[in-house]
Amino acid sequence: MPVYQVYPKKRNSFFNNLSVNSNLILINIICFIVFMIMIYINAKFLDYIAIKPANILQGKYLWTFLTSMFMHGGFFHLYYRVWFFQAILTPMLSELLELCLD
């Protein structure tokens, strides 16, 4: 009896064509836009998104360790961080990784 493995057909999607860095940047931009809309609607949302040491010490809003990574000071700050990550940090880290693997 022959044994074979069936591979499901890969779906072509927009995210499959992007690198991991590009996916992270896209997620960062989307979160930034959503968070800015939330803060524009009600400034109280800032407590739920931005990290505040007083809240952390009281044990409140512990998820802000994660959500604060997507907060930026504005569109220029977001653009600069994306540019720095994509143009400077990524090539540097990939060269370092090649050196470590050799």
VEXBABA-199547 format. One record per residue: residue number from 1; x, y, z of N, C-alpha, C in turn; residue in one letter. Coordinates in nm, 4 decimals. Example, Ala and Ser with C-alpha at 12.3 -4.5 7.8 and 13.67 -1.06 7.14 Angstrom:
% residues 2
- n/n_c1/n_c2/n_c3/ca_c1/ca_c2/ca_c3/c_c1/c_c2/c_c3/res
- 1/1.3190/-0.5690/0.7800/1.2300/-0.4500/0.7800/1.3200/-0.3300/0.7800/A
- 2/1.2850/-0.2250/0.7080/1.3670/-0.1060/0.7140/1.2900/0.0030/0.7870/S
END
This chain:
% residues 102
- n/n_c1/n_c2/n_c3/ca_c1/ca_c2/ca_c3/c_c1/c_c2/c_c3/res
- 1/0.0849/-0.1158/0.0000/0.0000/0.0000/0.0000/0.0909/0.1240/0.0000/M
- 2/0.0744/0.2144/-0.0952/0.1611/0.3317/-0.1007/0.1264/0.4316/0.0107/P
- 3/0.2298/0.4933/0.0630/0.2127/0.5947/0.1671/0.2500/0.7293/0.1051/V
- 4/0.1665/0.8223/0.1213/0.1951/0.9553/0.0678/0.1396/1.0603/0.1624/Y
- 5/0.1910/1.1793/0.1462/0.1477/1.2886/0.2315/0.0828/1.3944/0.1435/Q
- 6/-0.0297/1.4416/0.1870/-0.1023/1.5421/0.1109/-0.0690/1.6787/0.1722/V
- 7/-0.0163/1.7646/0.0871/0.0136/1.9011/0.1312/-0.1016/1.9915/0.0904/Y
- 8/-0.1550/2.0634/0.1866/-0.2649/2.1527/0.1492/-0.2139/2.2637/0.0565/P
- 9/-0.3015/2.3066/-0.0297/-0.2655/2.4122/-0.1231/-0.2426/2.5415/-0.0461/K
- 10/-0.1276/2.6040/-0.0729/-0.0971/2.7294/-0.0035/-0.1836/2.8406/-0.0595/K
- 11/-0.2342/2.9188/0.0304/-0.3135/3.0340/-0.0107/-0.2206/3.1523/-0.0305/R
- 12/-0.2409/3.2218/-0.1360/-0.1641/3.3433/-0.1592/-0.2332/3.4578/-0.0890/N
- 13/-0.1628/3.5190/0.0012/-0.2189/3.6343/0.0695/-0.1153/3.7459/0.0708/S
- 14/-0.1609/3.8609/0.1058/-0.0740/3.9780/0.1097/0.0384/3.9594/0.2109/F
- 15/0.0086/3.8967/0.3232/0.1063/3.8832/0.4303/0.2126/3.7790/0.4009/F
- 16/0.1849/3.6831/0.3146/0.2856/3.5835/0.2794/0.4000/3.6427/0.2002/N
- 17/0.3726/3.7505/0.1275/0.4743/3.8124/0.0434/0.5621/3.9110/0.1192/N
- 18/0.5285/3.9422/0.2423/0.6048/4.0389/0.3208/0.7034/3.9684/0.4123/L
- 19/0.8112/4.0382/0.4438/0.9079/3.9840/0.5394/0.8539/3.9989/0.6808/S
- 20/0.9218/3.9382/0.7739/0.8815/3.9495/0.9145/0.8892/4.0954/0.9589/V
- 21/0.9946/4.1650/0.9182/1.0085/4.3064/0.9545/0.8937/4.3889/0.8991/N
- 22/0.8578/4.3639/0.7743/0.7479/4.4394/0.7134/0.6158/4.4102/0.7842/S
- 23/0.5942/4.2866/0.8242/0.4729/4.2537/0.9007/0.4704/4.3264/1.0338/N
- 24/0.5831/4.3307/1.1041/0.5887/4.4023/1.2321/0.5632/4.5513/1.2136/L
- 25/0.6197/4.6081/1.1086/0.5987/4.7504/1.0821/0.4524/4.7769/1.0495/I
- 26/0.3917/4.6912/0.9701/0.2506/4.7070/0.9352/0.1620/4.6961/1.0595/L
- 27/0.1888/4.6004/1.1448/0.1131/4.5858/1.2700/0.1307/4.7094/1.3571/I
- 28/0.2523/4.7613/1.3627/0.2800/4.8801/1.4421/0.2021/5.0008/1.3909/N
- 29/0.1977/5.0194/1.2605/0.1253/5.1328/1.2022/-0.0247/5.1194/1.2268/I
- 30/-0.0780/4.9995/1.2102/-0.2213/4.9782/1.2327/-0.2578/5.0038/1.3785/I
- 31/-0.1773/4.9508/1.4713/-0.2040/4.9737/1.6141/-0.1949/5.1210/1.6485/C
- 32/-0.0960/5.1909/1.5909/-0.0814/5.3336/1.6166/-0.2060/5.4099/1.5724/F
- 33/-0.2563/5.3802/1.4552/-0.3754/5.4497/1.4047/-0.4970/5.4187/1.4915/I
- 34/-0.5146/5.2916/1.5284/-0.6288/5.2536/1.6133/-0.6186/5.3219/1.7493/V
- 35/-0.4993/5.3219/1.8089/-0.4825/5.3845/1.9398/-0.5056/5.5350/1.9328/F
- 36/-0.4612/5.6000/1.8262/-0.4822/5.7445/1.8150/-0.6304/5.7772/1.7991/M
- 37/-0.7041/5.6933/1.7264/-0.8486/5.7141/1.7141/-0.9156/5.6956/1.8499/I
- 38/-0.8741/5.5927/1.9238/-0.9316/5.5691/2.0566/-0.9055/5.6867/2.1501/M
- 39/-0.7844/5.7398/2.1475/-0.7508/5.8519/2.2349/-0.8242/5.9784/2.1911/I
- 40/-0.8430/5.9954/2.0599/-0.9169/6.1118/2.0110/-1.0622/6.1067/2.0563/Y
- 41/-1.1205/5.9874/2.0588/-1.2590/5.9718/2.1026/-1.2714/6.0024/2.2512/I
- 42/-1.1801/5.9471/2.3313/-1.1851/5.9692/2.4760/-1.0425/5.9609/2.5301/N
- 43/-0.9967/6.0653/2.5933/-0.8596/6.0703/2.6448/-0.8368/5.9693/2.7571/A
- 44/-0.9412/5.9168/2.8160/-0.9289/5.8179/2.9225/-0.8651/5.6885/2.8717/K
- 45/-0.8757/5.6625/2.7410/-0.8143/5.5432/2.6827/-0.6626/5.5443/2.6964/F
- 46/-0.6050/5.6614/2.7166/-0.4601/5.6713/2.7332/-0.4132/5.5889/2.8533/L
- 47/-0.4944/5.5819/2.9577/-0.4593/5.4998/3.0745/-0.4533/5.3510/3.0399/D
- 48/-0.5335/5.3083/2.9432/-0.5379/5.1676/2.9055/-0.4292/5.1293/2.8057/Y
- 49/-0.3638/5.2278/2.7442/-0.2672/5.2003/2.6384/-0.1241/5.2343/2.6806/I
- 50/-0.1044/5.3540/2.7333/0.0299/5.4003/2.7684/0.0704/5.3490/2.9060/A
- 51/0.1962/5.3209/2.9213/0.2461/5.2693/3.0496/0.2667/5.3856/3.1463/I
- 52/0.2137/5.3681/3.2664/0.2315/5.4668/3.3726/0.2813/5.3913/3.4955/K
- 53/0.3974/5.4298/3.5463/0.4540/5.3562/3.6605/0.3613/5.3467/3.7811/P
- 54/0.2836/5.4518/3.8078/0.1933/5.4476/3.9238/0.0895/5.3366/3.9079/A
- 55/0.0380/5.3206/3.7883/-0.0603/5.2136/3.7651/0.0033/5.0762/3.7779/N
- 56/0.1252/5.0608/3.7282/0.1936/4.9316/3.7355/0.2221/4.8944/3.8806/I
- 57/0.2669/4.9901/3.9592/0.2960/4.9630/4.1004/0.1711/4.9251/4.1791/L
- 58/0.0556/4.9736/4.1346/-0.0705/4.9368/4.1991/-0.1283/4.8069/4.1438/Q
- 59/-0.0635/4.7507/4.0440/-0.1115/4.6262/3.9846/-0.2222/4.6453/3.8823/G
- 60/-0.2398/4.7674/3.8338/-0.3441/4.7957/3.7344/-0.2828/4.8002/3.5953/K
- 61/-0.3622/4.7671/3.4979/-0.3275/4.7837/3.3559/-0.1924/4.7213/3.3219/Y
- 62/-0.1700/4.5992/3.3616/-0.0417/4.5339/3.3362/-0.0182/4.5062/3.1879/L
- 63/-0.1239/4.5034/3.1075/-0.1077/4.4818/2.9633/-0.0409/4.6009/2.8948/W
- 64/-0.0268/4.7130/2.9653/0.0370/4.8292/2.9031/0.1845/4.8053/2.8742/T
- 65/0.2447/4.7005/2.9329/0.3807/4.6640/2.8933/0.3831/4.6284/2.7444/F
- 66/0.2782/4.5662/2.6955/0.2699/4.5283/2.5547/0.2179/4.6440/2.4690/L
- 67/0.1089/4.7060/2.5099/0.0476/4.8092/2.4261/0.1322/4.9351/2.4159/T
- 68/0.2140/4.9634/2.5149/0.2953/5.0852/2.5092/0.4017/5.0779/2.4002/S
- 69/0.4346/4.9568/2.3545/0.5323/4.9439/2.2461/0.4790/5.0001/2.1155/M
- 70/0.3485/5.0125/2.1035/0.2889/5.0632/1.9803/0.2528/5.2109/1.9898/F
- 71/0.2817/5.2736/2.1013/0.2538/5.4165/2.1167/0.3704/5.4971/2.0615/M
- 72/0.3392/5.6062/1.9950/0.4410/5.6941/1.9405/0.3984/5.8377/1.9641/H
- 73/0.4948/5.9294/1.9544/0.4667/6.0699/1.9811/0.4000/6.1420/1.8662/G
- 74/0.3724/6.0766/1.7582/0.3094/6.1385/1.6416/0.3545/6.0665/1.5159/G
- 75/0.3075/6.1164/1.4018/0.3400/6.0499/1.2758/0.4885/6.0605/1.2416/F
- 76/0.5521/6.1760/1.2723/0.6944/6.1892/1.2434/0.7759/6.0907/1.3280/F
- 77/0.7404/6.0775/1.4532/0.8089/5.9833/1.5407/0.7912/5.8403/1.4899/H
- 78/0.6717/5.8049/1.4476/0.6456/5.6727/1.3921/0.7278/5.6506/1.2654/L
- 79/0.7301/5.7505/1.1768/0.8072/5.7389/1.0528/0.9555/5.7202/1.0831/Y
- 80/1.0086/5.7982/1.1761/1.1502/5.7878/1.2098/1.1830/5.6504/1.2667/Y
- 81/1.0993/5.5975/1.3530/1.1240/5.4663/1.4125/1.1180/5.3560/1.3080/R
- 82/1.0228/5.3647/1.2167/1.0115/5.2656/1.1099/1.1337/5.2738/1.0194/V
- 83/1.1729/5.3944/0.9837/1.2906/5.4118/0.8983/1.4155/5.3572/0.9677/W
- 84/1.4340/5.3885/1.0948/1.5500/5.3416/1.1699/1.5518/5.1893/1.1745/F
- 85/1.4373/5.1305/1.2008/1.4293/4.9848/1.2104/1.4590/4.9190/1.0764/F
- 86/1.3976/4.9718/0.9701/1.4105/4.9089/0.8394/1.5457/4.9374/0.7747/Q
- 87/1.5958/5.0597/0.7840/1.7158/5.0990/0.7092/1.8454/5.0735/0.7846/A
- 88/1.8443/5.0825/0.9149/1.9688/5.0742/0.9905/1.9775/4.9469/1.0730/I
- 89/1.8770/4.9208/1.1528/1.8836/4.8109/1.2480/1.8761/4.6732/1.1805/L
- 90/1.7914/4.6575/1.0826/1.7754/4.5278/1.0168/1.9031/4.4802/0.9477/T
- 91/1.9696/4.5633/0.8645/2.0949/4.5160/0.8040/2.2033/4.4858/0.9076/P
- 92/2.2084/4.5660/1.0125/2.3090/4.5450/1.1164/2.2860/4.4119/1.1879/M
- 93/2.1608/4.3833/1.2209/2.1302/4.2583/1.2896/2.1490/4.1373/1.1993/L
- 94/2.1193/4.1522/1.0705/2.1378/4.0382/0.9803/2.2866/4.0068/0.9621/S
- 95/2.3718/4.1106/0.9589/2.5162/4.0850/0.9514/2.5669/4.0191/1.0788/E
- 96/2.5179/4.0628/1.1914/2.5558/4.0037/1.3195/2.5133/3.8573/1.3253/L
- 97/2.3950/3.8277/1.2765/2.3447/3.6909/1.2742/2.4319/3.6032/1.1841/L
- 98/2.4728/3.6560/1.0694/2.5615/3.5788/0.9817/2.6952/3.5491/1.0481/E
- 99/2.7495/3.6471/1.1205/2.8757/3.6263/1.1906/2.8621/3.5196/1.2997/L
- 100/2.7501/3.5209/1.3687/2.7289/3.4239/1.4763/2.7088/3.2827/1.4221/C
- 101/2.6497/3.2700/1.3044/2.6217/3.1381/1.2499/2.7415/3.0759/1.1782/L
- 102/2.8407/3.1578/1.1440/2.9587/3.1042/1.0756/3.0512/3.0313/1.1700/D
END
